[in-house]
Amino acid sequence: MKNSTLKGMLTALLASLLAGCVAQTPHLDEKFGEAVNTAKAQQIINPDASQNTDPVAGVDGQAANAAVDRYHKSYERPPAQPNVFAIGVGTGTGAGTGTTP
């Protein structure tokens, strides 16, 4: 009986100690709803933004089309990875080459 009481007390003590190590709610709670409030504020500032008939100006269609094509082609065949073990080997430059000035 003494062993079971001691085990129960140790278990309760260990559980209470571990409960103190539990992480509190993350800092996300501090900014909860901020994205929605920002979106509402932006809509209040300019409620007629959807009526804009001249959106972004600056990139012509050909340049934008070429950029999108390059982006899509980058996933067809990824670029070759360099051999990281051969970087700087055999170049003959740097300290410790055994040459004297």
Protein Blocks (a to p, Z undefined) as FASTA:
>chain_A
ZZmmmmmmmmmmmmmmmmmmpccddfklmmgoklmmmmmmmmmmmmmlmmpmblcehiaf
klmmmmmmmmmmmmmpccddddfklgopanlpaehklpaZZ
